Amino acid sequence: MKDLLSVEFKRKFSLSMYKNLKLKLGEMSFFKDFVGDTRGDLYPILSKSEDADEYLESNRYGVRAGSVCRLIGQFFPYATYEMTAKINGEAGFKFILPITEAEITTSAEKLRYRCGDHTEEFDLPEASDTMIVSCRPGAFDVYFKKNGKAEFFATIAEEEFNNSNDYAVFSESVAALSVSGDAEISAVEFYIDNGTSIADMRPVRYENGEVMVENGKIFITASIRMQAGTFQGIFSWIPGTAEFELTGALFYDCGDGRWCGDVAASLLYHREKKLWYLWVCAFSHEHVLAHSTFDGDVRFGVNVIDVELMPKANEDTPIDAFLAFAGDEDPDFFYDADRSRWLMAICRRDPEAKNYRYFFFESDSPFEGYKCIGKGYTGAETGGSFVKVNGERYFLCGNDFHATSDYRIYGKHGMSAPKFDYPDGGFRGWGTLMPIRLGSRTRYFWLTFDRHRGSDYNWSYGNLYCFEAK
């Protein structure tokens, strides 16, 4: 590609992700008879009625009568728990915290919820053999499978689980399978899933902004949008294809012991120092930025990063100061070796423009000492990234809630708009352009999203779009 401003980006594919990717955390296996086994205890009994009659036959676990509650693993406040069963009685999950517990069970006709004095009952419009419960702090989202796909059924709010993302709480909590009456269970598993939609995608890069490629794959940070709320997902992607894999989930601790679902990360690996550098938006802590340096690889599994909040501005602080203003988001940064300087962009509400615009900073350090060197045009900017094409640096971002594919490319000659063959995505999508060496050529992929809403939650967007420069 000779000139970023002269090419047209052509649609390769688009897709909508809806709870179809999994990072498995555990499961019940029914190959061995843990009911009658005395030389191991796969799933310890937490409670059992005197008249309980349970069995394990033909890879099925069943209860003919009475009630049994068996441990399946640790409770995690962002996990999804799934059960497939034939039920004449009731079966479901019990989540046991140090000072409270909640139980969600289904029969052929009813969904029942119990937590202390809080009880709810829902009529089921039709029978389903698979119930899915997705957890988040303060609520449970219940789905049932229809034609092999999850369909949302109900949200159950629970104040007693508001602090379930405190490490001191969930590290001492468990999840259990609860069965009563006549039920036969064929599958139980728990996992991190990709929610109702994903957004805010950005590649994991090296310190100079170059996209990290390993074994033919790149890694992408993206926000996983739940029925309400969000957390940071890590995906691997075979560039140019629709092959995505959920490889990790990333949470942030701002010093108070809570594992927070903050998103919009800019994640770099410094090859010389062998350290990871990160900026992220701490939506959970007054919507300001936070940063971290660490040495553990967070692309795989469930991880937490200890982050430091950016020092706060006061009411007299100039808007272009390198201090935290409430509402700061979507940071990006890299080391410009040509100038021996770190460059950083912060999307900030500008009182002059009365909207979001990007502010640009430079420093000798990745996390402090930045001075403002410019700002973007007025508009409603979002999701910006630095990218280098044929030796020239650009900054790309989204813009405008109301316009399809309204993106901006900032270069040495000012701001320009890119061209797309099918102008979908946008509505403040992200300017995530990635030069990736494949075979003997460098190809230029643009991953972005729209704001279709995967649920009634305002920030539950979006569908994913992939374009390639031609």
N, C-alpha and C positions, 0 to 999 in steps of 0.2 A: 504494500500500500504506500503510494507516494505521498499523499496528502490527506490527512484526516478530514479536512473540510470539503473535499471534492467527491468522496465516496458515498454510495448509498448503502444503508444497512437493510439487508433482506431477511425476512422471517424464515428461520429454520424450523422452529416448532413452538408450540405453546401448550401449557398443561395446567391443571388445577390439582394441587395436592390436598387430600383430605384423609387424614389418619391412615395412610396407606404405607408408611415406612415405619420400621420398628428398630429400636436398639434394645435388645432383650436384656432384662435384669434378672429374670428367674422364671421357673415354671414348676408345676407338679408333674412328675413322670409316673406313669401307671404300669410300668413294665415289671416291677417287683412288688410282691405282696407286703406293703408296709403295714397293712392292717394286722396280719398274723405274724409278721417277722419279729423275732426277739433278739436279733443280732444287728440292730441298727434302728434308728428312729428318724426316718426321713422327714416326716411331718408331725411333730409332737402334738399330742392332744392337749388343747388348752381348756376344754370343757367337754363333758359328755354326760348325757342323761343315763339313768340306770337302765332304761328300756331300749337304749340305742342298739341297733342291729346294722352293722356296716360290713361291707365286703369289697373285695377287689377281684374282678374276673374279666378276662378278655380285654385287658387294657382299659377297663372302666372302673371307676370308684363309685360305690353306691351306698346309700343308706335306705334300708327298708322301713325303719321305724325309729322313733326317738329323735334326738338331736346330737350333733357332733360339731365341734369347732377345732380345726387343725391349723397349725402354723404353716404358712407358705413362704414367709421371708420378711425382710425388713420393710416397713412402711416408708415410702418416699413421697414428699408432698407434691411432686410434679409427675408422678408415674401414672400409668394406665394399667388397670387390672381387668382381665378378660376371662370369662368362664363360658364354656359350652356344655350344655346339659339337657337331659330329658327330665322334666320336673312335674311330679304330681303334688309334691309338698312344696317346700321353699328351699332356695339355695342362693348364696351370694357371698359377699365379703364383709368382714369385720375389720375395722381399722382401730387399733388399740394404742392410744397415747398414754403417757404416764398418769394423767389425771382425768381422762375421759375416753370414751370409745364410741364409734359410730358403726351401725350395721345397715347395709343395703342389700336386700334380698328380693328375688323375683319368684313368683309362682306362674302358673299358666295364664293368670288373669290379672294379677296385681303386682305393682312395685311397692315395696314397703321400706320405710326409712325410720331408724330409731337412733336417737342420741340424747341420753338423759331424759328430760321432759319433752324434748322436741321429737314429734312423730309426724310422719306424713305418709299418705297412701295414694297411689295413682292407679287408675284403671288402664290396662293395656289394650289398645285397639285391636291387636292381633298377637298371636303367639310367635315367639322367636326363641331359637335354641341357644343364642349367644348374647350375653349381656356384657357391656363394656362400661367401666367406671373410670373416668379420668379425674385425677385429683389436682387441686390447686389450693393455695392457702385460703381458707374460709369458704370453700365450696367444693361440690362434687358434680361433675357433668356425666349424665347417664345416656348411653347409646345402646341400641339394639341392632344386630345385623339383619339386613334384608337383602336377599340375592347376593350374599357374600360381602356386602359393603356396610360400613357403619352408618347409621342414621341417628341423628340427635333426637333424644326423647325428652329430657328434663334436666334442669339445674336445681340442685338442692343446696341452699346456702346454710352454712353452719358457723356461727360466731365462735364456738368452742374450738374450731380448727383454724382460727385466724393466725395463730402463731405457729402453725405446723411446720413452717419453713425455718424455724429456729433450730440450729443444729442440736442444741441441748435437748430439744423436744423429739425431733424425728429420729435422732440416733438411738433413742431409748424406746422407740415405737415399733410395732409389728403389724403385719397384715395377715389375715387368716381366712380360710374357707369355712363358711358357716352353712350347715345343711340340717334340715329338719323334715320329718315326714318321709315321703317316698321320692327319692331323686337319684339319678345316675349321671355322674360327671365324666365327660370324655376328654376335656382339656381345660387347663388353668394355666395362665401365664401372666407376667407383668413386665412392663417395658416402658421406655420413653418413646413417644410417637411424634409425628410431625404436625400434629394439631389440625386445625381446620384450613389453614393457609400458611404460606410463608412470605416474608418480605425482607427488605433491608439487606440484600445479598451483596457480599463483598469478598474477593479472594483473599486467602492467607498469602502473604508476600514476604520477600526478604527485605532487609533494611533499606535497600535502594528503590523499593517499590516494584521490583520484578516479581511476577507471579511465581509461586513455588509449585513446581511440577515434580511429582514422585511417582514412578512406575506407571506413567501414562495418565495420572489423575492429578487434579488440583483439588484444593480444599476451600470451602466457602463457609463463611460465617453468615447466618441468616436468622432472623427472628421467627420463632415458631409462635404462631398466633393460636391461642386456645379459644374456647367458647367465650371466654373473657380473660384478659391478661395475656402474658407473653413470657418467653424465655429464649435464651440464645442456643440455637442449634448449630452443629458443625456437620456439613455434608461433604462427601467426596463427589466429584463429577468427572466423567470422561468427556473432555471438551468436544463440543460439536454434536454430542449425542443427547438423548433424553435419559441417560443412565445416571441416576442420583442414588446415593446411599447415605443414610443417616448414621454417622460414625461417632458422634459425640453430643453431649449437652453441657453447657458451660454456665455456671452461676457465679455470683459475685458477693463477697463479704466486705462491707464497708467499715468493718471494725466492731459491729454490734452482734455478731454471731448469726445473723440471718443470711440464708442462701437466697439471693434475690434474682429474679428473672429479668435482669437488665439486658439491653440489646444495643444494636448499632455499633458493634465493635470494629475497630481498626487494629488488626493483629499482624505484627511483623516479627520475623526471626532474624536476629543479628548474627550473621555467620562468624564474624571475627570474635565477638564476645561470647558466642554460644548461649545467648539469652533471648527470651521472648520479650517484646515490648508491646504494650497495649494501651489504647485509649478507648473508653466506652462511655455511653450516656447512662448515668445513674438515675433513671426515672424513679426508682424507689426512694431516692434521697433528694427530693426537691428538684429533680430534673436538671441536674448539673453534671459536669463531666468528672470522670475518675480515671486513674491511670495505674499501671503496675509494671514491674519488671520481675520475671520469674524464670525458672529453668526447667520446669516440667512440661512435657508435651501435652497440650489440652485438646488435641484434635481427635482423641479417641477416648471413649468412655464418658462417665459422669464426673466432672471436675468442678472445683471452686477456685476462684482466684481472689486473693486478698488485695483489695484496691484501696488507693488513697484518694479522697475527694479533693477536687481542685479548690484552693482557697476562694472564699466568697468575696464578691464585690459588695460595696455599699451603695446607698442611694446617690452619692456624689461621684462615684467612679465613672470615668469616661467609658462609653460603650465599646471602644476599641482596645480596652485594657485586657491583659491576659490574666483575668480573674473570672471566677464562676458567676454567671448571671443565670437566674432561674429561667429555664426554657432552652438552654444550650443543648445542642444535640448533633448527631451525625458527624463526628470528628473524623479527619483523615490526616495522616502524617507520613513522612518518609525522610531519608537522609539523601540530600543532593550532594554527591561526591564532587561534582564539578565546582561547586561553590563552598564545599566543606561546611554546609549549614543544614540544619533540620528545618523543614517546611511543614506547616500545619494549617489546616482549615477547620474552622468552627462555624456551624450553622447557628445563627443567633438572631433573636428578635431585635430588630433595629427600630428604635422609636421614631427615627426620621422617616423610614419607609413604612412604618406600621405593619411590618411583616417580616418574614424570615429572609435573610440574605447571608452569604458567606463572607467571613472575615478571614484574612490570610495573615499568617505570622511566620517569623523565622527566628532561629535561636542556635546557640552552640550546643544545646542540650535537648534531648527528646521530650523532657517533661517540665522544664522551667526556663525562665529567662527569655521568653518569646516577646518580640516587638511586632506590632501590627505594621504590615507593609502594603495593605490594600484591602478592598472589599468588592463584592460582586455588585451586579446591577440590582435595581429594585425588582421586586416580584414576589415569589413565594418559594424560594430555593430550598432544596433538600437533597440528601443522599449523594454528596459529592465525593469524587475520587481523583487523585493525581494519577496520570498515566503518561508514559513516554513512548512516542511514535517517531521512528526514524531520527532519533537524537533530539527531538523537540518535546518539551514538556507542555502538557495540557492539563486543564482541570475541567471535569465533566460533572454536571449535576442535573437533577430534575427541577421542575418549576411548575407552578399553577395547579390548583385543585381542580380546575374546570376544563382543562385542555388535554386532549389525547396527545401523547408523545411530545409534550413541550419540554425539550431538553436544551441545555446550554453547554457549549464548548468554549472555554476560555483559553486563549493562546496569546502569543506575543502581539497579535494584531487586533486584540479585543475579543468580543463575544460573537459567536455564530451559532446557528441552529443546525443540527444534523438532519439528514434526510433518511426516511424510512419508506419501504415499499408498501407495507400495510401498517398504518400508524395506530397500532394498539399498544396497550401498556400505558405508562405515564400516569396522568392525574397525580402529579408529584411522585413519579417513580424514581428510581435511582440511576445515576449515570455510571453504571459499572461496566466499563469497557476493559477488556483483558487481552493484551497481545500474548499469544502462546505459540511457542515453537513446536510444530507438529510435522514430523518428517523433515523435508528439506525447506519447508516454508513457514513463515510466521503468519498465523491467522488471527483475526481480530473478532472476538465474540463480545456481544453486549447482552448481559443478563439483567432483566428488569421485571417489574410487576405493576399491576394495577390496583385499584381500591374497590374491588367488587363487594367486599364484606362477606366473610365466611359465616358470620352469625350476626345477631343484632348488636353486638359489641362494636363500637365505633371504629376501633383499630384492628379489626379482625381480617383485614385484607392480606394477601392478594393472590391472584393468578400469576403464573410465571411465564415470561416470554424470553426466547433466545433469538437474537439477530446475529448475522455475520456480515462484515464489511465486504463488499464486492467491487 
